[in-house]
Amino acid sequence: MGGTLSSHKSQSISAREQVVQTIGLLEKKIQHCEFQIAQLRASAKENMSNKKRALGFLQRAKAIEAQQASFETQRSNLEYQLSVIDSVAMQREVVRVMTVAERQLRPRNELNVDDVQTTLDSIQEHIQVSSEISDALSAPMDPVSLNDAEEEFEAMMQNPTGVLVPATRLEPELPAAPTAELDLGEFASAAQSIVPA
């Protein structure tokens, strides 16, 4: 079957090439006819004083126009055949691909539903483990908690002026007040030693 398809393919390619070449030849002939017609009409205009001669040029132009119309019809027919050749080649390719696909879809004796289910379960486990690893790797490593960010956000919402005020006011730590009685004599002698007289 493979040899038949490839021989059809090579035949269709060579037929297609022949049609394309013939269309090209016909287009050149059509262009040549257009050139001849234009020259004959120009000659007829130049010879309007000689009616017989001008009519002769116009008759030849009309004959070439008929020939040109014939070439155009032939070209149109070949263009249609070219589309048919392309369509047949595409249909053959579609049938070939469908045949290959059908062979691949035939059930294999070595496969059974339990094996397929076991394989699907194993794949599902791998997907779950991979998802857990991905979640662990995408977790933020920054020790700043979400609560800290929420507190700052609430502070911003409460202060629409834009001046940031800390959430808690920091009071300087002062030393505790002395509880023992102060001996003024000791204080006075210490003060005198510091202050020069």
Secondary structure, 3 states (H helix, E strand, C coil): CHHHHHHHHHHHHHHHHHHHHHHHHHHHHHHHHHHHHHHHHHHHHHCCCCHHHHHHHHHHHHHHHHHHHHHHHHHHHHHHHHHHHHHHHHHHHHHHHHHHHHHHHCCCCCCCHHHHHHHHHHHHHHHHHHHHHHHHHHCCCCCCCHHHHHHHHHHHHHCCCCCCCCCCCCCCCCCCCCCCCCCHHHHHHHHHHHCCC
